[in-house]
Amino acid sequence: MPLHIEKVSHSYGTVDALSGIELDIADGETIALIGPSGCGKSTLLGIIGGLLEPTAGRVTFSGAPPTDSLNPFTYIFQDFALLPWRSVADNVGLALEHRALSAVERRERIASALALTGLAEFAAAYPKQLSGGMRQRVGIARALVVRPAVLLLDEPLSALDAQTRELLMEDLLAIWAREKSTRVYVTHNLEEAARLADRVVVLSRRPGRIREIVRVEVPVGERGRTEHAGLLLEVHKRLWSLIRDEAATADREIQPIRQ
């Protein structure tokens, strides 16, 4: 589902977080948002998802969500937020409770989400039995079970170790090749941005403005191939060159208290 961000600005009291953000996101596209700490990445994601009302501007979308989408805008957060007393399948099914679905439809959706995320054989396991990467896969499956039109990801891999993060990036690329939601991905990790996004939106220091948009020319299905490693490294270097100085300044800055 295409998204249109039209002159969005946002303030927390006297603190200007975002200023004049304009961006069109195509249907099925993955956009990564990066920038120095405090640039408003998560604020913009919250506005896109309807959790925050912008001080100025608006976010609109074209067309209608797919007919099988139960929740057009769905989040995946850093925190897995799984219920420890529920099995993997029951945690995924939590998103379907209080929905007008038959028992057969509910089971089909859960089975499909588990298969898509490689969790089918772990359906009866409990969160305490799983690694951090597996628990985040459950979180991803729980988001996908409602078949969202727009998937909003707020640093979903930041709590994981490097090896697990690498595996999850491969999993996400495989999932996105099979399901066609539009995706907005917030991250501090430039490698994640280069590997996962079609375009990377670089925000400036507060108030966040779009400084540059970097397109990743390597096809998503080929991002893991060794012959493209050099191109992805160049994207990484370009992103770092855009944010390095402002990131260093932001790192030494006292953050304002939001009113």
C-alpha positions in Angstrom: 0.0 0.0 0.0 1.7 3.3 -1.1 2.3 5.9 1.6 2.6 9.7 1.3 4.3 11.7 4.0 3.3 15.4 3.3 5.3 18.1 5.1 5.3 16.4 8.4 6.7 18.3 11.4 6.5 17.4 15.1 7.4 19.1 18.4 7.5 17.9 22.0 6.8 21.1 23.8 9.6 23.5 22.8 11.7 20.8 21.3 11.4 20.4 17.5 11.8 16.7 16.6 10.9 16.8 12.9 10.6 19.5 10.3 9.0 19.4 6.8 9.4 15.6 6.0 8.1 14.8 2.5 8.4 11.3 1.2 6.4 8.9 -1.1 6.8 5.2 -0.4 5.8 2.8 -3.1 3.7 -0.3 -2.7 5.9 -3.2 -1.6 9.0 -1.0 -1.0 11.3 -1.2 2.0 12.5 2.2 3.3 15.1 2.4 6.1 15.3 5.5 8.3 18.7 6.3 9.7 20.4 9.3 11.3 22.1 10.5 14.4 20.6 9.9 17.9 17.6 12.1 18.5 16.9 12.9 14.9 13.3 11.8 15.1 13.4 8.3 13.4 11.1 6.7 15.9 8.9 9.8 16.1 8.4 9.6 12.3 7.6 5.9 12.5 5.0 6.6 15.3 3.4 9.2 13.1 3.2 6.9 10.1 1.7 4.2 12.3 -0.9 6.5 13.8 0.5 6.4 17.4 1.4 10.1 17.2 -0.5 13.0 15.7 2.0 15.3 13.9 2.2 18.9 14.9 1.9 19.8 11.2 1.4 17.9 7.9 -0.1 14.5 7.4 0.4 10.9 6.3 -2.0 9.4 3.7 -2.1 6.2 1.7 -3.3 5.3 -1.7 -5.9 2.6 -2.4 -7.2 0.1 0.1 -5.5 -2.6 2.2 -5.7 -6.2 1.0 -9.0 -7.8 1.8 -7.3 -10.4 4.0 -5.5 -7.7 6.1 -6.8 -7.6 9.6 -4.6 -4.8 10.8 -3.2 -2.6 7.9 -0.5 -1.0 10.1 1.5 -3.4 12.3 4.6 -2.9 14.4 7.6 -5.1 15.2 9.6 -3.7 18.1 13.0 -4.5 19.6 11.3 -6.0 22.7 9.8 -9.4 21.8 7.0 -8.9 24.4 6.0 -12.6 24.3 3.8 -14.1 27.0 5.9 -16.8 28.8 2.9 -18.9 29.7 1.8 -19.3 26.1 3.3 -21.5 23.4 4.8 -20.2 20.2 1.6 -20.9 18.3 -0.5 -19.3 21.0 1.7 -16.2 21.1 1.3 -15.8 17.3 -2.4 -16.4 17.6 -2.7 -13.6 20.2 -3.0 -11.1 17.4 -6.1 -12.9 16.1 -8.1 -12.9 19.3 -11.3 -10.9 19.2 -11.3 -11.2 15.4 -14.2 -12.5 13.5 -12.5 -15.6 12.3 -13.6 -19.2 12.3 -11.4 -21.8 14.1 -10.2 -23.1 10.7 -9.2 -19.6 9.5 -7.4 -19.0 12.7 -5.4 -22.2 12.5 -4.6 -21.6 8.8 -3.2 -18.1 9.5 -1.1 -19.3 12.4 0.3 -22.2 10.4 1.1 -19.9 7.5 2.9 -17.4 9.7 4.9 -20.1 11.4 5.9 -21.7 8.1 6.9 -18.3 6.7 9.2 -17.6 9.7 10.6 -21.1 10.0 8.8 -21.9 13.2 6.5 -24.7 12.2 8.3 -27.3 14.2 8.5 -25.1 17.3 4.7 -24.4 17.5 4.4 -26.1 20.9 7.5 -24.7 22.5 7.5 -21.9 25.1 9.5 -18.6 24.9 11.9 -19.7 27.7 12.9 -22.6 25.5 14.0 -20.4 22.6 17.0 -18.3 21.8 16.8 -14.6 21.4 16.7 -14.9 17.6 13.9 -17.5 17.8 11.9 -15.3 20.1 12.1 -12.4 17.7 11.0 -14.7 14.9 7.9 -15.4 17.0 7.4 -11.6 17.2 7.7 -11.3 13.4 5.3 -14.2 12.9 2.8 -12.5 15.3 3.0 -9.3 13.1 2.6 -11.3 9.9 -0.4 -13.3 11.0 -2.7 -10.3 10.5 -1.3 -9.9 7.0 -0.4 -6.2 7.3 -0.4 -3.8 4.4 2.3 -1.7 6.1 4.9 -3.2 8.4 6.7 -0.8 10.8 9.9 -2.1 12.3 11.6 -0.2 15.2 15.1 -1.5 15.6 13.9 -5.1 15.7 17.4 -6.7 15.6 19.3 -4.3 17.9 19.0 -6.6 21.0 20.6 -9.6 19.2 24.2 -10.6 18.9 26.0 -10.2 15.6 25.6 -13.8 14.3 21.9 -13.9 15.2 21.4 -10.5 13.6 23.0 -11.8 10.4 20.7 -14.8 10.3 17.6 -12.7 11.0 18.6 -10.3 8.1 18.7 -13.3 5.8 15.3 -14.5 7.1 13.7 -11.0 6.6 14.9 -10.8 3.0 13.4 -14.3 2.3 10.1 -13.3 4.0 9.9 -10.1 2.1 10.5 -11.9 -1.2 7.3 -13.9 -0.4 5.0 -11.4 1.1 4.4 -8.0 -0.3 3.7 -5.5 2.4 5.2 -2.0 2.4 7.9 -1.7 5.0 9.4 1.2 7.0 12.5 0.1 9.0 14.1 2.3 11.7 17.7 1.3 12.6 21.0 2.7 13.9 22.8 -0.1 12.1 24.1 1.0 8.7 24.7 -2.6 7.6 21.1 -3.5 8.2 19.9 -0.4 6.3 22.1 -1.3 3.3 21.2 -5.0 3.3 17.4 -4.7 3.9 16.2 -1.5 2.2 15.4 -0.5 -1.3 16.1 3.2 -0.3 17.7 4.6 2.8 16.4 7.9 4.1 19.1 9.8 6.0 17.7 12.3 8.5 19.7 15.2 9.9 20.2 16.2 13.5 17.2 17.5 15.4 14.9 18.8 14.1 15.1 15.8 11.7 15.0 16.8 8.0 15.6 14.5 5.0 19.3 15.1 4.2 19.6 12.6 1.4 17.9 9.5 0.1 20.3 6.7 -1.0 19.1 4.0 -3.3 20.5 0.4 -2.9 20.9 -0.8 -6.5 21.5 -4.5 -5.6 18.3 -6.5 -6.1 16.9 -7.7 -2.8 17.1 -11.3 -3.8 20.8 -11.0 -4.4 21.9 -9.1 -1.3 23.5 -12.2 0.2 25.7 -13.0 -2.8 29.5 -12.4 -2.3 29.8 -10.7 -5.7 27.7 -7.8 -4.4 29.5 -7.4 -1.1 31.6 -4.6 -2.5 28.5 -2.6 -3.7 26.8 -3.0 -0.3 30.0 -1.9 1.4 30.1 1.3 -0.7 26.5 2.0 0.3 27.6 1.6 4.0 30.5 4.0 3.5 28.2 6.5 1.8 25.7 6.4 4.7 28.4 6.8 7.3 29.9 9.7 5.4 26.5 11.4 5.6 25.9 11.0 9.3 29.4 10.7 10.9 29.9 14.4 11.9 26.4 14.8 13.2 26.5 11.5 15.0 29.6 12.5 16.8 28.0 15.8 17.8 24.8 14.1 18.9 26.8 11.6 21.0 28.1 14.5 23.2 24.8 16.3 23.4 22.5 16.4 26.5 19.1 15.2 25.5 16.2 17.6 26.3 13.4 16.3 28.6 10.2 15.9 26.7 7.3 17.8 28.2 
